[in-house]
Amino acid sequence: MVVDVAQERDVDGSRRELDRALAAQARLDLRMGKSVRLTQRVKVQGNIDLYNVTNSGSVLADTNAFGARWLVPTLVLEPRILQFSAQLTF
């Protein structure tokens, strides 16, 4: 995984590292499907989707104001999700 980090100068001239939006995000989504023809005109397809397979909890945004909540994450990747679906084509 490549992490793209930008170097910027703060107001006082010191250097600080900033993550570019979603640059350090690691997410893997998978889909498996099976298609079955029921008749000449009707086909059904079943799907299993698995989102965020690695269950990465990358922080996408955090609080940058000083105080009790400084650097507390405000936005993280969604948790692992398993979804079943079917599609009927006629």
N, C-alpha and C positions, 0 to 999 in steps of 0.2 A: 504494500500500500504506500502510495506517495502522499506525503503531507505537505501542502503548500502553505508556507508561513511568510507573511509579509513583514518587512521591517519598516517601522515608522518612527519618527521623532516625536516625543511628547512635547508639551508646552514648554517644559524647562530644558529641552534639548537632549534629555536622556533617551536611550533607545528602548523600545518595547516591542514585543512580538504580538501580532494579532492574527488569529485564525481568519482566513477568508471564509465567507459564508459557505458552509457545508463541505469545506475542503477536507477535513479530517473524518468525514463520515464514512463508515464502513457498513454497508447493508447488502444483503443477498436475499433475493426473492426467487422462489421456485414455483413452477406450475407443471402438474402432470395431468394429462387428459386422455380419455378413451372415447372414440367415436364408434357408434354402432348403428347400422342401417336397419330400421324396423320393417319398412316396406320400400317400394320403389320411390316413393315421394317423402317419406318420413325418416328423419335421422335424429338420434339423440346423442348428445355428447356430455359426459360427466367430467368434472374438473376437481382437482384438489390443488389449492393455492397455499403456499407457506411463505409468509412475509417475515422479513428480518430473521432469517434462519440462524444466524450467528448470535442472535439476541443481544446485539450491540446496543449499548445505552449511551451513545455519543451525545455529548452536550452540544446543542446547536446555538444556544444563547444563554447568557447569564447576566446577573445584575452587576452593573458597572458603577453604581453609586456607592460611595463609602458609607459605612454604617453597619448595623447588625446583620443586614442581608447581603453584604458585599460578596461577590462571586458565588452566590447561590444560584444554581441552575433554574432558568425559567422556561426552557424548552429543550426537550430531549427526544430522541427517536422513539417511535412507537414500539411497544413490546412485540414479542413473537405472536403472530396471529395465524391460525389455521382456518381456512375457509373451504367449504364444500359447495359446489354449484353444478347445475345442469342446464343444458340448452337444448331446446326442441326446435328442429328446423323442418318445415313442411312446405 
